[in-house]
Amino acid sequence: MTKTVDFLVGIHNHQPVGNFGHVFEESFEMCYDPQIKILFDHPGVRISLHYSGPLLEWIEANRPKHIDKVAELVERGQVEILSGGFYEPILSAIPEDDAIGQIEMMNGYIEKRFGHKPSGMWSTERIWDPCLPRIISRAGLKFTLLDDTHFYYAGLESEDMFGYYFTEKHGDGVIVFPIDKTLRYSIPFKLPEETIGYLKQAGERPGVDCVTYGDDGEKFGVWPGTYKWVFEENWLPNFYTALEDNSDSIRMTLFSEFIERSPAKGRVYLPMASYDEMMEWTLSAKSGERFEEARDTISEMGKMNEWKQFLRGGLWDNFMVKYEEANRMSKRMLYVSKKLSSALRNGKNGRLDSARRELYMGQCNCAYWHGLFGGLYLNYLRHAVYEHLIKAENIINSAIQKKKNWIEISRLDFDADGNDEVIVESSHIFACFNPSYSGCLSVFDFREVNFSVTNTLTRRKEIYHRKLLEHQADDKPDNDQPASIHDIVNVKEERLAEALIYDDHERHCFVDHLLDTQVTLANFSRGDFLEIGDFAGQRFDIINCEKSGDSASLKMKREGVVETGGGAKQPVTITKSFTISGDSPVIHALYEVTNNGNIAIDLRLGVEFNLTLLASDAEDRYWIGDAISGKPRLKNSGEDKNVTNIGMRDDWFGFEVMLSSDDVFDVWRFPVDTVSQSESGFERTYQGSCIVLLLPVKLNPSEAQTFNIDLAVKKTK
């Protein structure tokens, strides 16, 4: 008698908040819609589907009949809809109330639109945290799918990866299904008969009642080469036909049905984990190289299957360490969430439901990390996060602020690094000053256009840069079957390796460099120069931080040194004072440089700013200033002499950002581009524009020199 194995399938379809409309449309036509059309023709195939909220909202607005088709499949018992955080957040990375709220939002949508009360959920990026049983169960759900990696780390063996387990935290319990990694790598890349054979062999093993597959729906048409293979060459209909033809030994079952029919294999406690690749991506380039060496060594020893449960990378949370930009965005999100919670506690309801939705949109995970997918490196995804967070905060402020023009200043550890930052909020701007790192301005948001002009990215070494340097780019498969996205390497631009430049400090505003006359724009833009001072990246001390009337002020100083030749060092103090008025989106800065040594100094103070308008080669984003003629695009580097202002204008969003001074200065300006990998290959991405104001400093012993700089934003339409 042939033994029957239950085959449980979960497909996750997602597009991030802020992705381009044409990407939604292309993905829908090449992937999501044809999947459903083929599923209709194969009633014997039963699967669980998850659509993220951003994708559902696009489909509702543009292709609503697709939702009707899915609802019909649900009605006839062929499809089970999985819930999850509506805007696809990492649930463990956002406040618990927000996590439960996001799931409840999705539960409500599913019940209303599909007439189906969900019992399980898709876990974003299959990221697990021991706190999640509490969140999932309190949101009214019973189960989720996780990679078998998690279960190996808990001490289970390969024969234990079939069925489901029960886990809990402080009595709040949830069911967890291990996803079969072999299937995740073979579907849809291997022939249907190979997968059918694997399922049959698994079913013949003692104690194996089910095999679970769960993965991204984009593998079926969106990933490179898959549309031709999956649809034009009929992989998907052939696979579904093969499943139906083998229904005597492979039974397509929904997760909720299997739970009702079969008991749990036992209790398990899972560590913080995600899929193998994600945990590797969280490592620094240096640690990642050592991890690869260890993995390759174990593989060469023939011990991978035996030892793999002891080989693991980092934790998703460490993206907040690897990328300060991710941490800063996360802490901005937490700041808005706390403000919303406070407003709700104080009875400030009004339009706060819309603020909550904007906050949830700003929690979409994709811009907070980077691995195979562009993620954090895609400036428009980061912009979408900031845009929605600023919108949420604007709504909250309208509910809690009584004056039209207001300003507040506070001192707190905003970025959770153990050091205080200074936050200045007004009706026009949000600004975060970081005294412990360069005394810089790390966040500058212009509320009136919902735009963070400091949404830039530092150029860092990534472990995959080795592939580019070693000219290992080869995306041609060995046969007619498509390669897995993890195996494809493609270079989108010739001589791209020449663009690999690494910064030795984070890219912020009001970062101070003491430079000798030999440093040029070319040197500075490539980081090929030596600092003769010790101010960039170093700690400044807060002297004063207060609000007076309708303005806020902050004063910082650092007592540092400058090298004057022959290894001699002269003591130098830089004091900078910032003043911001509640009725104007302008930061007024006053610099004082003091020579505390016993010999004269003659150098240049380079005050660095890193700002973004998101596009370097668009005709509606360009340089402006009293030395600028025409509308040169931001991709153009330049050096301007003896000017009093320099800025950038954005005709798309309708605003400009300007740096100006009463003192004459020289300017270096250049685009900051990164080289990163995405699912389609290695690519150059504009991350912002660097502007350096060069001010001559000539001081005798005990002399001081002052400069003023204004950083201003204003609407232009």
PADO-691901 format. One record per residue (C-alpha): x, y, z. Coordinates in steps of 0.5 Angstrom, whole numbers, padded with zeros to 4 digits, always signed. Each point is the difference from the previous one (the first is absolute). Layout:
residues N
XYZ ...
//
This chain:
residues 717
+0000+0000+0000 +0003+0007-0002 +0001+0004+0006 -0003+0007-0001 +0004+0007+0002 -0003+0006+0001 +0003+0006-0004 -0001+0007+0004 +0001+0006-0005 +0001+0007+0002 +0001+0006-0005 +0002+0007+0002 -0001+0005-0004 +0003+0007+0001 +0002+0007-0002 +0002+0005+0004 -0002+0007+0002 +0003+0005-0004 +0001-0005-0006 -0001+0003-0007 -0007-0001-0003 +0003-0003-0006 +0003-0005+0004 -0006-0002+0003 -0004+0000-0007 +0006-0005-0003 +0000-0004+0006 -0008-0001+0000 +0000-0002-0008 +0006-0004+0001 -0001-0004+0006 -0006+0001+0005 -0005+0000-0005 +0002-0006-0005 +0001-0004+0007 -0007+0001+0002 -0003-0001-0008 +0004-0007+0000 -0002-0002+0007 -0007+0001-0002 +0001-0005-0005 +0003-0005+0005 -0006-0001+0005 +0004-0006+0003 +0006+0005+0002 -0002+0003+0007 +0005+0005+0003 +0000+0006+0005 +0002+0007-0003 +0002+0006+0004 +0000+0007-0003 +0003+0006+0003 -0004+0006+0002 +0004+0004-0005 -0001-0005-0006 -0008-0001+0002 -0001+0008+0000 +0003+0001-0007 -0004-0006-0003 -0006+0003+0003 +0001+0006-0003 +0002-0002-0007 -0002-0008-0001 -0005-0001+0005 -0003-0006-0004 +0006-0004+0002 -0002+0001+0008 -0007-0003-0003 +0003-0006-0003 +0004-0002+0006 -0006+0001+0005 -0003-0005-0005 +0005-0005+0001 -0001+0001+0008 -0007-0001-0001 +0001-0007-0004 +0005-0002+0006 +0006+0000-0005 +0004+0006+0003 +0001+0002+0008 +0002+0007+0001 +0006+0001+0005 +0000+0007+0004 +0006+0004+0002 +0002+0007+0002 -0004+0004-0005 +0006+0004-0003 +0005-0006+0001 +0004+0003+0006 +0005-0005+0004 -0005-0001+0006 +0006+0000+0005 +0003+0006-0002 -0006+0004+0001 -0004+0002+0006 -0005-0006+0003 -0006+0004-0001 +0002+0002-0007 +0001-0007-0002 -0006-0002+0003 -0004+0005-0004 +0003-0001-0006 -0002-0007+0000 -0007+0002+0002 +0000+0004-0006 +0001-0005-0004 -0004-0005+0003 -0006+0005-0001 +0002+0001-0007 +0000-0008-0001 -0007-0001+0003 -0003+0006-0003 +0003-0001-0007 +0000-0008-0001 -0005-0002+0005 +0005-0004+0004 +0002+0001+0007 +0008-0002+0000 +0003-0005+0005 +0007+0001-0002 +0005+0005-0003 +0006+0001-0004 +0006+0002+0004 +0004+0006-0004 +0007-0003-0002 -0002-0006+0004 +0004+0004+0006 -0002-0003+0007 +0001+0003+0007 -0002-0003+0006 -0005+0005+0001 -0004-0001-0006 -0005-0006+0003 -0003+0006+0005 -0001+0004-0006 -0002-0005-0005 -0005-0003+0005 -0003+0007+0003 -0001+0002-0007 -0005-0006-0001 +0004-0005-0004 +0003-0007+0001 +0005-0002-0005 +0006+0003-0004 +0005-0003-0005 +0008+0000+0002 +0006-0002-0004 +0003-0007+0003 +0006+0004+0001 -0003+0002+0007 -0002-0007+0002 +0007-0002-0001 +0003+0005+0004 -0005-0002+0005 +0003-0007+0000 -0004-0004-0004 +0002-0005-0006 -0002-0001-0007 -0005-0005+0001 -0003+0005+0005 -0002+0005-0006 -0007-0003-0002 -0006+0002+0004 -0001+0006+0005 +0002+0002+0007 -0003+0004+0006 +0004+0005+0003 -0002+0006+0005 +0003+0005+0004 -0003+0001+0007 -0006-0004-0002 -0002+0003-0006 +0001-0005-0006 +0000-0001-0007 +0001-0005-0005 +0006+0000-0005 +0001-0004-0006 +0008-0001-0003 +0000+0002-0007 +0004-0006-0004 +0007+0004-0003 +0001-0005-0005 -0007+0002-0003 +0001+0007+0001 +0007-0001-0005 -0003-0005-0005 -0007+0004-0001 -0001+0002-0005 +0007-0001-0003 +0000-0008+0000 -0004-0004-0005 -0007-0001+0003 +0001-0008+0000 +0006+0001+0005 -0004+0004+0005 -0005-0006-0001 +0005-0005+0001 +0003+0004+0006 -0007+0000+0003 -0002-0007-0001 +0007-0002+0003 -0001+0004+0006 -0007-0003+0001 +0003-0007+0001 +0004+0002+0006 -0003-0002+0007 -0003+0005+0003 -0001+0005-0006 -0007+0002+0000 +0001+0007-0004 +0005+0004-0004 +0000+0008+0001 +0002+0005-0006 +0000+0007+0001 +0003+0006-0004 -0001+0006-0004 -0005+0000-0005 +0005+0005-0004 +0004-0007-0002 -0006-0001-0005 +0002+0005-0005 +0003+0006+0003 +0007-0003+0002 +0005+0000-0006 -0002-0005-0006 -0006-0003+0004 -0005+0003-0004 +0002-0004-0006 +0001-0006+0004 -0006+0000+0004 -0005+0002-0005 +0002+0000-0007 +0003-0007+0001 -0006-0002+0004 +0004-0002+0006 -0005+0002+0005 -0006-0003-0004 +0004-0006-0001 +0002+0000+0008 -0008+0000+0002 -0002-0005-0005 +0006-0005+0003 -0003+0002+0007 -0007-0002-0002 +0002-0006-0004 +0004-0003+0006 -0006+0002+0005 +0000-0007+0003 +0007+0001+0003 +0000+0008+0001 -0006+0003+0003 +0000+0008-0001 -0003+0002+0007 -0001+0007+0003 +0004+0001+0007 -0006+0001+0004 -0003-0007-0002 +0007-0003+0001 +0000+0003+0007 -0007-0003+0001 +0001-0007-0002 +0007-0001+0003 +0003+0001+0006 +0007+0004+0002 +0006-0003+0000 +0002+0003+0006 +0002+0007+0004 +0006+0004-0003 +0003+0006+0002 +0004+0004-0006 +0005+0005+0001 +0000+0006-0004 +0002-0002-0007 -0002+0001-0007 +0001-0003-0007 +0008-0002-0001 +0001+0005-0005 -0003+0006+0004 +0004-0002+0006 +0007+0000-0004 -0002+0007-0003 -0001+0003+0007 +0008-0001+0001 +0005+0005-0001 +0004-0001-0006 +0006-0002+0004 -0004-0005+0004 -0004-0002-0006 +0007-0002-0003 +0002-0004+0006 -0007-0003+0000 +0000-0002-0008 +0007-0004+0002 -0003-0004+0006 -0006-0002-0005 +0005-0002-0005 +0005-0004+0004 -0006-0004+0003 -0003-0001-0006 +0007-0003-0003 +0001-0004+0006 -0007-0003-0002 -0003+0002+0007 -0005+0005-0002 -0006-0004+0001 +0002-0003+0007 +0003+0007+0002 -0005+0005-0003 -0004+0001+0006 +0006+0003+0003 +0002+0005-0005 -0004+0006+0000 +0001+0008-0002 -0003+0006+0004 -0006+0002+0002 -0005+0005-0004 +0000+0005+0005 +0008+0001-0002 -0002+0004-0006 -0001+0005+0005 +0007+0000+0001 +0003-0002-0007 -0004+0006-0002 -0001+0006+0004 -0005+0003-0005 -0004-0006+0001 +0000+0001+0008 -0001+0008-0001 -0006-0002-0004 -0003-0005+0005 +0001+0005+0005 -0003+0005-0003 -0006-0005-0001 +0000-0001+0007 +0000+0007+0002 -0006+0001-0004 -0004-0006+0003 +0002+0002+0007 -0003+0007-0002 -0006-0003-0003 -0001-0005+0006 +0000+0007+0005 -0005+0003-0004 -0005-0005+0000 +0001-0001+0008 -0001+0007+0001 -0007+0000-0004 +0003+0003-0006 -0004-0004-0005 -0003+0004-0006 +0004-0002-0006 +0005-0005+0003 -0003-0006-0003 +0003+0003-0007 +0007+0001+0004 +0000-0007+0002 -0001-0002-0007 +0006+0004-0002 +0004-0002+0006 -0001-0007-0003 +0002+0001-0007 +0006+0003+0003 +0002-0007+0003 +0000-0004-0006 +0006-0004+0001 +0004+0000-0007 +0003+0007+0001 +0003-0002+0007 +0005-0005-0003 +0004-0003-0006 +0002-0006-0003 -0001-0003-0006 -0006+0005-0001 +0002+0007-0001 -0004+0002+0006 +0004+0005+0004 +0004+0002-0006 -0006+0002-0004 -0001+0008+0002 -0007+0000-0002 -0002-0005+0005 +0003+0003+0006 -0003+0007-0003 -0007-0004+0001 +0001-0002+0007 +0002+0007+0002 -0006+0003-0004 -0005-0004+0003 +0003+0001+0007 +0001+0008-0001 -0008+0000-0002 -0002-0004+0006 +0004+0005+0005 -0003+0006-0004 -0007-0003+0001 +0002-0001+0008 +0003+0007+0000 -0007+0003-0002 -0003-0004+0005 +0004+0002+0006 +0003+0007-0002 -0004+0006+0002 +0004+0005-0004 +0001+0001-0007 +0008+0001+0000 +0003-0004+0006 +0007-0003+0002 +0002-0005+0005 +0007-0002+0002 +0002-0006+0004 +0006-0004+0002 +0000-0008+0000 +0003-0006-0003 -0004+0000-0007 +0004-0005-0003 +0001-0005+0006 +0008+0000+0000 +0001+0002+0007 +0001+0008-0002 -0005+0005+0000 -0002+0004-0006 -0004+0006-0001 -0007+0001-0003 -0002+0006-0003 -0008+0000-0002 -0004+0005-0003 -0006+0001-0004 +0005+0000-0006 +0006-0005+0001 +0002-0006+0004 +0008+0001+0002 +0004-0005+0003 +0007+0002+0002 +0005-0005+0003 +0005+0003+0004 +0004-0006+0001 +0001-0001-0007 +0003+0006-0003 -0005+0005+0003 -0003-0002-0006 -0007+0001-0003 -0003-0007-0001 -0007+0001-0002 -0003+0006-0003 -0007-0001-0003 -0004+0005-0003 -0008-0001+0002 -0003+0005-0005 +0002-0005-0006 +0001-0007+0005 +0007+0000-0002 +0006-0002+0003 +0006+0003-0003 +0005-0004+0004 -0002-0006-0003 +0007-0002-0002 +0004-0006+0000 +0007-0001+0002 +0005-0004-0005 +0002-0007+0003 +0003-0006-0001 -0004-0006-0002 +0002-0007+0000 -0003-0001-0007 +0005+0005-0002 +0005-0005-0001 -0004-0003-0006 +0000+0006-0004 +0007+0001+0002 +0002-0007-0002 -0004+0001-0007 -0005-0006+0002 -0006+0003-0003 -0003-0006-0004 -0008+0000+0000 +0000-0005-0006 -0003-0007+0003 +0003-0007-0003 -0006-0002-0003 -0007+0003-0002 -0003+0000+0008 +0001+0006+0003 +0005+0001+0006 -0002+0002+0007 +0000+0007+0001 +0005-0002+0005 +0005-0002-0005 -0001+0005-0005 +0006+0006-0001 -0001+0005-0005 +0003+0007-0001 -0004+0006-0002 +0005+0004-0002 +0007+0000-0003 +0006+0001+0004 -0004+0000+0006 +0005-0002+0005 +0003+0007-0001 -0006+0003+0004 +0002-0004+0006 +0002+0005+0005 -0001-0001+0008 -0001+0006+0005 +0004+0001+0006 -0006+0004+0004 -0007+0000-0001 -0003+0005-0004 -0004+0005+0004 +0000+0008+0000 +0004+0005+0003 +0006-0005+0000 +0007+0004+0001 +0006-0002-0003 +0007+0004+0001 +0003-0001-0007 +0007+0003-0003 +0000+0003-0007 +0002-0007-0003 -0006-0003+0000 -0005+0001-0006 -0007-0002-0002 +0002-0006-0003 +0004-0002+0006 -0006+0001+0005 -0005-0003-0005 +0004-0006+0000 +0002+0000+0008 +0007+0000-0002 +0003+0005+0004 +0002+0001+0008 -0003+0004+0005 +0004+0005+0003 -0005+0001+0006 -0003-0005+0004 -0008+0003+0000 -0003-0004-0005 -0003-0006+0003 +0002+0002+0007 -0004+0002+0006 -0002+0007+0002 -0003+0003+0006 -0006+0003+0002 +0001+0007+0003 -0008+0002-0001 -0006-0002-0002 -0007+0004+0001 -0006+0003-0002 -0001+0007+0000 -0006+0003-0002 -0002-0002-0007 +0007-0003-0002 +0005-0005+0003 +0007+0000+0000 +0006-0005+0001 +0007+0001+0001 +0006-0005-0001 +0007+0000+0000 +0006-0005+0000 +0007+0001+0002 +0004-0003-0005 +0007+0000-0004 +0003+0002-0007 +0006-0003-0003 +0005+0006-0002 +0005-0004-0003 +0006-0005+0002 -0005-0003+0005 -0001+0006+0004 -0007+0001+0003 -0004+0006+0001 -0006+0001+0005 -0006+0003-0003 -0007+0001+0002 -0006+0000-0004 -0006+0002+0003 -0007+0000-0004 -0006+0003+0002 -0007-0001-0004 -0006+0004+0001 -0007-0002-0003 -0006+0004+0000 -0007-0003+0000 -0003+0004-0005 +0006-0001-0005 +0003-0007-0003 +0007+0003+0000 +0006-0003+0005 +0004+0006+0001 +0007-0002+0002 +0006+0004+0003 +0007-0003+0000 +0006+0002+0004 +0007-0003-0001 +0005+0002+0005 +0007-0001+0000 +0003-0002+0007 +0007-0002-0002 +0006+0004+0000 +0001+0001-0008 -0004+0002-0006 -0005-0004-0004 -0002+0001-0007 -0005-0006-0003 -0007-0001-0002 -0006-0001+0004 -0004-0005-0005 -0007+0000+0003 -0003-0007-0003 -0008+0000-0002 -0003-0006-0003 -0007+0001-0003 -0005-0004-0004 -0005+0002-0006 +0000-0008-0001 +0002+0001-0008 +0006+0002-0003 -0001+0000-0007 -0007+0003+0000 -0001+0006-0004 -0005+0003+0006 +0006-0001+0005 +0005+0005-0001 +0006+0004+0004 -0002+0007+0001 +0004+0006+0003 +0004+0007-0002 +0005-0004-0004 -0004-0005-0003 -0003+0001-0007 -0005-0004-0003 -0003-0006+0003 +0006-0005+0001 -0003-0006+0002 +0003-0003+0007 +0004-0005-0003 +0005+0005-0002 +0006+0002+0004 +0002+0007+0001 +0005+0005+0003 -0003+0007+0001 +0005+0005+0003 -0002+0006+0004 -0008-0001+0001 -0004+0002+0006 -0006-0006-0002 -0001-0006-0003 -0006-0005+0000 -0004-0005-0004 -0007+0001-0003 -0005-0005-0001 -0006+0001-0004 -0003-0006+0000 -0002+0000+0008 +0000+0008+0000 +0006+0002+0004 +0007+0002+0001 +0006+0000+0005 +0005+0005+0000 +0006+0001+0004 +0002+0007+0001 +0005+0005+0004 +0002+0007+0001 +0007-0002-0001 +0003-0002-0007 +0002-0007-0001 +0002-0005-0005 -0004-0007-0001 +0001-0007-0002 -0006-0004-0003 -0001-0007-0002 -0005-0005+0000 +0001-0006+0005 -0002-0007-0004 +0001-0007+0003 +0001-0006-0003 -0005-0006+0002 -0003-0006-0002 -0008-0001-0001 -0004-0006-0003 +0002+0002-0007 +0008+0001+0001 +0005+0005+0002 -0002+0008-0001 +0002+0007+0002 -0005+0004+0004 +0000+0007+0002 +0000+0001+0007 +0000+0008+0001 +0004+0006-0002 +0006+0002+0004 +0002+0007+0001 +0006+0003+0003 +0000+0007+0002 +0008+0002+0000 +0002+0006+0005 +0007+0002+0001 +0002+0000+0007 +0006+0004+0002 +0002+0001+0007 +0005+0003+0004 +0001-0003+0007 -0006+0001+0005 -0004+0003-0006 -0007-0002-0002 -0004+0000-0006 -0008+0000-0002 -0004-0002-0005 -0007-0001-0001 -0004-0005-0005 -0007+0000-0001 -0004-0007-0002 -0007+0002-0003 -0005-0004-0003 -0006+0003-0003 -0006-0002-0005 +0000+0003-0007 -0007-0002-0002 
//
